[in-house]
Amino acid sequence: MLPAIRIAPAAQGQGRHEVSKPIPASVKMRLIAAAQIRHGQHLRPCGDRSSLWECFTVADSKILFWYNVKGSRTTHAISEAL
């Protein structure tokens, strides 16, 4: 039998995600447009996501949009206060 693994709670303000209403499409479009201004039309979803529409998180009173840029190995993020 494997030993039990204890997972420590996240530190204050780290790893704490808020559960809220779905992010409005207008907000998603605004953040995607801001990312396109910054990086051009070459945005790609991160990780196993198949669409940019899946690349949003609400955390610490902010809406975060994370994405990759074609030809780059860096994940980028842009946010907006709630």
C-alpha positions in Angstrom: 0.0 0.0 0.0 1.3 3.5 -0.9 1.8 6.0 1.9 -0.7 8.8 2.2 0.4 12.1 0.6 -0.5 15.3 2.4 -1.0 18.4 0.3 -0.3 21.6 2.2 -2.8 24.4 1.8 -1.9 27.2 -0.6 -0.4 30.4 0.8 -2.5 33.4 1.2 -3.3 34.8 -2.3 -1.6 32.0 -4.2 -3.4 29.3 -6.0 -6.8 30.5 -4.9 -9.3 30.6 -7.6 -12.7 32.2 -7.2 -15.8 30.5 -8.5 -18.0 33.0 -10.2 -20.5 33.6 -13.0 -19.2 32.7 -16.5 -16.9 35.3 -18.1 -19.0 37.4 -20.5 -18.1 36.9 -24.2 -17.6 40.7 -24.5 -14.8 40.5 -21.9 -13.2 37.5 -23.6 -13.3 39.3 -26.9 -11.8 42.5 -25.4 -8.9 40.5 -23.8 -8.2 38.5 -27.0 -8.2 41.8 -29.0 -5.7 43.3 -26.6 -3.5 40.3 -26.9 -3.7 40.5 -30.7 -2.6 44.2 -30.6 0.3 43.1 -28.5 1.4 40.0 -30.4 -0.4 40.0 -33.8 -2.8 37.4 -35.2 -0.6 34.5 -34.2 -2.2 33.6 -30.9 -2.5 29.9 -30.0 -4.3 28.1 -27.0 -2.1 26.9 -24.2 -1.5 23.3 -23.2 -4.3 20.9 -24.1 -6.8 23.6 -24.8 -8.3 23.5 -28.3 -9.6 27.1 -28.4 -8.6 30.5 -27.1 -12.1 30.7 -25.6 -11.0 28.0 -23.1 -7.9 30.0 -21.9 -9.5 32.1 -19.2 -9.3 32.0 -15.4 -10.8 34.1 -12.7 -8.4 34.6 -9.7 -7.8 37.2 -7.1 -10.4 39.5 -8.5 -8.9 39.4 -12.0 -9.9 37.8 -15.3 -6.8 36.2 -16.8 -6.3 35.2 -20.4 -3.3 33.1 -21.1 -2.1 32.1 -24.5 0.9 31.1 -26.7 2.2 32.9 -29.7 3.1 31.0 -32.9 6.9 30.5 -33.0 7.4 31.2 -29.3 7.8 28.8 -26.4 6.6 31.3 -23.9 3.2 31.5 -22.4 1.8 35.0 -22.2 -1.0 36.4 -20.0 -3.1 39.5 -20.0 -5.6 40.4 -17.3 -8.4 42.7 -16.4 -9.8 43.6 -13.0 -13.3 42.4 -12.2 
